[in-house]
Amino acid sequence: AHFCEHMLFLGTELFPEENSFDSFLTANSGSSNAFTQEEDTCFYFYCRNAALPQALERFASFFKNPLFAASAIEREVQAINSEHLKNLQDDTFRQTQLLCNRSNPAHPYHHFGTGTFATLFQETRQRGLDLRSALLAHYTKYYRAPLMTLCIIGNEPLPSLASYARHYFGDIQGPN
């Protein structure tokens, strides 16, 4: 899940340039971020009001047609590994990992959550798995409209914001 979060920012069919979403937001007085927790991933951004429709179009494309470029996989795994190494010094992270380790091994909470170079890249290869294929399977299984929640906050009237939601997000895949 954490790896998928990272990869979604790296281009879509409609906006193929890596980090084009963040570049667009920066040019429009905004920024974005995301985080993955035990049961969900949260993506958020802000920008100047006039850029909201274009930002929503770019953002929606994450959930319709991401590229998941093979050329970015090892680099993003390294970025996740760097995050993990930084987190090792964080007491809250360490407490959470201790709780995960102490939980029932059959429960999903027991699994290591953030990923490292070893868990994402090396162990995947050793098991004969293709990381990109596993990423696509995860995306197909979990990035579906019934499992998502969208919240749009803006200066426009509520009917306009609702119209943006239908227009940009209404065709995200549903149940399989």
N, C-alpha and C positions, 0 to 999 in steps of 0.2 A: 504494500500500500504506500509506504513512504517513497519507494523508488518510483512508483507510478506518479505520485504527486510531483516529484522532480521533473520527470520526463514530459509531463503535460505542458510545461512552460517552454518547451524547446521546438515549437513549430507545429503548424496544422496545415492541412491541404490548402485552406484559404489564405493563410498567413504563414508561409513556410520558413521565413527567416527565424533563426534561433533568437529567442528573447525579444521578438518583435512586440509582444504584448507589453513587456516592461519598458521598452523604448517608447512605445506610443504613450504609455501612462506618464513617463518622465517628461515627455514633450507637452503633456497636458496637466502639469502640476500634480501628478499623482504617483502612486506606487502600489505594489501588491505584495502579498505574501501568502503562505499556506502552512498548515501544520497537520500532522497525522497523529491521532490519538488511538486509544485502544479499539474504539468501535467506529470511528469516522475520520474523514479528512475534511478540513475546512479551508476553502479558498476565499480570499477577500481582496478587494481593491478599492481605491478611491481615485477620483480625477475631477477636473473642473466640470461644472454642470453641462456646459455646451458639448463636451466630448463623451458624455455618458452613452448615447446610442452607439457610437463607433466602438467604444470600449466594451459594451455588452456584446456586440457582434464578434469581436475578437475573443472575448472570454467564452462565449457560447461555443465557439469552434473547438475549444479544448475538449468538450464533451460530445462532439459530433464526429470529428475526423482528425485526431492527433496523428502526427507523423511517427512518433517513436523511432526516430532515426537511429539505425544501427551504429552510425559513426559517433553518436553521443553517449552510448551506453557506458563504456568504460570510464569516461570522464565523469559522468554523473554518479557512478558507483564510487569513484574516488571522492567526490564531493560529499556523499553520504558518509563515507568512512571518516572524512575530516570532521563532520558533525559529531559522529560517534566519539571520536577521540576528544573533542571539546567537552562533550557531555560527561565523560568519565570523571571529570573534576566537579561536577554539579551534584550536590547532595540530594536534591529532589529527584534527579534522574536515577541516582544510585538506589534511593529508597524504593522507587517504582520498580526498578529491575529486581530488587530483593523480593518484593511482593510477587512479581511475576514468577520468579524462580521457586517460591514457596507454594505457589498455587498448584492445583491438581494438574498433573502433566497432560491429561486428556482434554483439558479446557483450553480454548484459544488464548486466554489471557496468559497462559504459561509461556507462550512462544516469545522469543526475542523480537522486539518491535522495530528498531530503527535500521538495522542492517549495517554490515561492514563489508569491506572488500572481500574478506574471507567468506562470509555467509552468502553474499549476493553473486560474486563472480567466481571465486575458486571452487566452492562447494557445489555450486550449480553445475559447473563444467565437469567436476569429478563424478557427479551423479548422471552425467550424460544428457543434461537438460540444456535447452537453448534459452537464455535469459530473456531475449526479446519475445520468444513464443510464450513464455510464462507471463510476461508483462501483458501481452495482448489478451491472454486468457483471463487474467485478473481484471483488466479493463472491461472486457466484454461481460464478465459476470457481475461486476459491481457498479459500473458506471452506466446505470439505466435510470430512466425517469422515476420509476416507482421508489427507488432507493435514495433519491436526491431531494434536497430542499433548497429552494432559491429565495433569497431575500434581496430586494432592490430598494435602496433608499436614495431619494433624490428630491430636488426642489419642484419637480413637475407634479401636477395633480395625480392622485392615485389612479384614475382611469388611464392616464398616459403611461405610468409605470407598469400597470397591468398589461397594457398593449405591448410594451417592450418585452415583457416576459413571454407572452404568447408568440410574438414575432420572432424573437431570437432563440428561444428555448423550447418552443412548442413541438419541434420535430426531433427532439432527442429521443433515442430509441426507448421503447417500452419493454414489457416482459417478453422473454424469448420463449 
